[in-house]
Amino acid sequence: MSSTAPATDHVPDLPSDRSPDHRPDHSRVAVIGAGSWGTALALQIARTGHRVALWGHDPEHIAALVRDRENRAFLPGFALPPAVQPEADLATALRGAVDVLLVVPSQFFADVLDQVAPLLSDGQGLAWATKGFEPGSARLLHQVAMERVGERDLGVLSGPSFAAEVARGLPTAIAVAASRLEFAQHLANLVHGGNFRAYTQDDLIGVQVGGAAKNVLAIATGIADGLGFGANARAALITRGLAELIRLGVALGARPETFMGLAGLGDLVLTCTDDQSRNRRLGLALARGRSAQQAMAEIGQEVEGVVTARAVKTLAARLNVEMPISEQVYGVLYEGLTPEEATRHLLERAGKSELD
């Protein structure tokens, strides 16, 4: 899906007053997924002057959003403005929306698409802020979307962005990639404003690979920090982890320079170094002797790196790509390796050129 057109970070200037009364475009956006990230993006889209239908699969959860005007379950402390309307009926949420943004865990992506697809109208664009691969097949999500929704504009939002910081309006920058640069620009305009910047490009593959595979590496850095290995080891894991991202991405058809941007290095650094990352927290818990199931229960939300580790293992074998850090994380999660054993396997590897 990658084209030869150069990436660009240009976003047209937005009016200084971004209230709905001063925007020429009063378009309605459907955000599908009312977890922490879906809610944070709904808040940001509302800030740029759009009306948002925020759909969730659990009617009781949506009823609580309507009653409380706050997502107390997943993003407490942030009031939903009048422009954000929680909606339990999917058809109602999609009706009249110019664009549809899926923000659901990767393991539910295909199922939700199957529900969305027959309700889409001609001309509705489809984007997602999901970071992962399709479980089982290890396909990229744009391949899943193309299969289910046919010919239409497709795009992805990714990059270093914790939901709570976006909800608070703290400075944030993300990458927006699409099958057409014009659609990437359109999606960027939905979220770009205030302290939130959106940079566009057309490497749909690279942006997805970076956003997904970095979660596995965040588990690795969490393990290393939990074992007390220090800042040197953390820096080494991030750097060598970036090399793994690039090798996998290029093998799938991405451009290597994409991984030096927000959806690659930016998201990798964020997820590996801050305890807001659920994947990093999982690694810390594994280092304390918790099982993956115990750690996920303590975290209380989806940890994308757990299912992504399977997909990365599958892809690395299929494409003959060397990914030793990711392989050891898989071993800890699925093959009974202890964190100490996985670390020893990495340290005992033979020396090699840094550029290999």
Solvent accessible surface area in square Angstrom, and as a share of the most:
residue,aa,sasa,rsa
1,M,89,0.40
2,S,38,0.25
3,S,52,0.34
4,T,142,0.82
5,A,38,0.29
6,P,109,0.68
7,A,56,0.44
8,T,51,0.30
9,D,87,0.45
10,H,115,0.52
11,V,15,0.09
12,P,54,0.34
13,D,142,0.74
14,L,31,0.16
15,P,57,0.36
16,S,112,0.72
17,D,61,0.32
18,R,67,0.24
19,S,43,0.28
20,P,64,0.40
21,D,128,0.66
22,H,111,0.50
23,R,21,0.08
24,P,129,0.81
25,D,58,0.30
26,H,99,0.44
27,S,11,0.07
28,R,45,0.16
29,V,1,0.01
30,A,0,0.00
31,V,0,0.00
32,I,0,0.00
33,G,7,0.07
34,A,8,0.06
35,G,26,0.25
36,S,14,0.09
37,W,43,0.15
38,G,1,0.01
39,T,1,0.01
40,A,0,0.00
41,L,0,0.00
42,A,0,0.00
43,L,10,0.05
44,Q,6,0.03
45,I,1,0.00
46,A,12,0.09
47,R,100,0.36
48,T,0,0.00
49,G,2,0.02
50,H,2,0.01
51,R,126,0.46
52,V,3,0.02
53,A,1,0.01
54,L,0,0.00
55,W,15,0.05
56,G,4,0.04
57,H,155,0.69
58,D,54,0.28
59,P,89,0.56
60,E,143,0.64
61,H,28,0.13
62,I,5,0.02
63,A,54,0.42
64,A,25,0.19
65,L,1,0.00
66,V,73,0.42
67,R,171,0.63
68,D,30,0.16
69,R,71,0.26
70,E,33,0.15
71,N,0,0.00
72,R,147,0.54
73,A,70,0.54
74,F,74,0.31
75,L,9,0.04
76,P,81,0.51
77,G,62,0.60
78,F,42,0.18
79,A,80,0.62
80,L,8,0.04
81,P,45,0.29
82,P,133,0.84
83,A,27,0.21
84,V,0,0.00
85,Q,91,0.41
86,P,3,0.02
87,E,35,0.16
88,A,49,0.38
89,D,71,0.37
90,L,19,0.09
91,A,32,0.25
92,T,49,0.28
93,A,0,0.00
94,L,3,0.01
95,R,159,0.58
96,G,63,0.60
97,A,4,0.03
98,V,67,0.38
99,D,5,0.02
100,V,1,0.00
101,L,9,0.04
102,L,0,0.00
103,V,15,0.09
104,V,16,0.09
105,P,37,0.23
106,S,2,0.01
107,Q,53,0.24
108,F,93,0.39
109,F,1,0.00
110,A,17,0.13
111,D,87,0.45
112,V,13,0.07
113,L,0,0.00
114,D,72,0.37
115,Q,88,0.39
116,V,0,0.00
117,A,26,0.20
118,P,105,0.66
119,L,73,0.36
120,L,21,0.10
121,S,60,0.39
122,D,146,0.76
123,G,79,0.76
124,Q,9,0.04
125,G,3,0.03
126,L,0,0.00
127,A,0,0.00
128,W,0,0.00
129,A,3,0.02
130,T,10,0.06
131,K,33,0.14
132,G,2,0.02
133,F,4,0.02
134,E,24,0.11
135,P,59,0.37
136,G,78,0.75
137,S,40,0.26
138,A,3,0.02
139,R,67,0.25
140,L,7,0.03
141,L,3,0.01
142,H,7,0.03
143,Q,76,0.34
144,V,0,0.00
145,A,0,0.00
146,M,88,0.39
147,E,108,0.49
148,R,70,0.25
149,V,14,0.08
150,G,39,0.38
151,E,177,0.79
152,R,56,0.20
153,D,38,0.20
154,L,5,0.03
155,G,0,0.00
156,V,2,0.01
157,L,5,0.02
158,S,4,0.03
159,G,0,0.00
160,P,27,0.17
161,S,15,0.10
162,F,27,0.11
163,A,17,0.14
164,A,38,0.30
165,E,51,0.23
166,V,2,0.01
167,A,5,0.04
168,R,152,0.56
169,G,21,0.20
170,L,61,0.30
171,P,103,0.65
172,T,16,0.10
173,A,26,0.20
174,I,1,0.00
175,A,6,0.05
176,V,0,0.00
177,A,0,0.00
178,A,0,0.00
179,S,40,0.26
180,R,111,0.40
181,L,47,0.23
182,E,113,0.51
183,F,9,0.04
184,A,0,0.00
185,Q,38,0.17
186,H,58,0.26
187,L,6,0.03
188,A,0,0.00
189,N,40,0.21
190,L,11,0.05
191,V,1,0.01
192,H,18,0.08
193,G,4,0.04
194,G,59,0.57
195,N,85,0.43
196,F,6,0.02
197,R,107,0.39
198,A,0,0.00
199,Y,60,0.23
200,T,4,0.02
201,Q,22,0.10
202,D,5,0.03
203,D,0,0.00
204,L,0,0.00
205,I,14,0.07
206,G,0,0.00
207,V,0,0.00
208,Q,10,0.05
209,V,0,0.00
210,G,0,0.00
211,G,1,0.01
212,A,0,0.00
213,A,2,0.01
214,K,10,0.04
215,N,3,0.02
216,V,0,0.00
217,L,3,0.01
218,A,0,0.00
219,I,0,0.00
220,A,9,0.07
221,T,1,0.01
222,G,0,0.00
223,I,11,0.06
224,A,6,0.05
225,D,27,0.14
226,G,32,0.31
227,L,43,0.21
228,G,61,0.59
229,F,87,0.36
230,G,35,0.34
231,A,66,0.51
232,N,133,0.68
233,A,29,0.22
234,R,69,0.25
235,A,58,0.45
236,A,54,0.42
237,L,28,0.14
238,I,21,0.11
239,T,73,0.42
240,R,70,0.25
241,G,0,0.00
242,L,20,0.10
243,A,23,0.18
244,E,2,0.01
245,L,0,0.00
246,I,46,0.23
247,R,57,0.21
248,L,0,0.00
249,G,0,0.00
250,V,70,0.40
251,A,47,0.36
252,L,44,0.22
253,G,42,0.40
254,A,9,0.07
255,R,45,0.16
256,P,69,0.43
257,E,105,0.47
258,T,8,0.04
259,F,0,0.00
260,M,110,0.49
261,G,32,0.31
262,L,50,0.25
263,A,2,0.02
264,G,0,0.00
265,L,58,0.29
266,G,22,0.21
267,D,1,0.01
268,L,0,0.00
269,V,61,0.35
270,L,43,0.22
271,T,5,0.03
272,C,0,0.00
273,T,61,0.36
274,D,50,0.26
275,D,74,0.38
276,Q,73,0.32
277,S,4,0.03
278,R,73,0.27
279,N,12,0.06
280,R,21,0.08
281,R,80,0.29
282,L,0,0.00
283,G,0,0.00
284,L,32,0.16
285,A,4,0.03
286,L,9,0.04
287,A,16,0.12
288,R,142,0.52
289,G,66,0.63
290,R,94,0.34
291,S,47,0.30
292,A,9,0.07
293,Q,125,0.56
294,Q,97,0.43
295,A,0,0.00
296,M,57,0.25
297,A,80,0.62
298,E,97,0.43
299,I,28,0.14
300,G,55,0.53
301,Q,61,0.27
302,E,68,0.31
303,V,5,0.03
304,E,24,0.11
305,G,0,0.00
306,V,14,0.08
307,V,43,0.24
308,T,1,0.01
309,A,1,0.01
310,R,124,0.45
311,A,7,0.05
312,V,2,0.01
313,K,71,0.30
314,T,52,0.30
315,L,4,0.02
316,A,14,0.11
317,A,81,0.63
318,R,141,0.52
319,L,58,0.29
320,N,143,0.73
321,V,20,0.12
322,E,82,0.37
323,M,8,0.04
324,P,18,0.12
325,I,9,0.05
326,S,5,0.03
327,E,86,0.38
328,Q,26,0.11
329,V,4,0.03
330,Y,31,0.12
331,G,1,0.01
332,V,18,0.10
333,L,19,0.10
334,Y,67,0.26
335,E,110,0.49
336,G,66,0.63
337,L,41,0.20
338,T,60,0.35
339,P,17,0.11
340,E,92,0.41
341,E,57,0.26
342,A,6,0.05
343,T,24,0.14
344,R,115,0.42
345,H,72,0.32
346,L,45,0.22
347,L,141,0.70
348,E,121,0.54
349,R,95,0.35
350,A,89,0.69
351,G,78,0.75
352,K,89,0.38
353,S,59,0.38
354,E,123,0.55
355,L,168,0.84
356,D,94,0.49
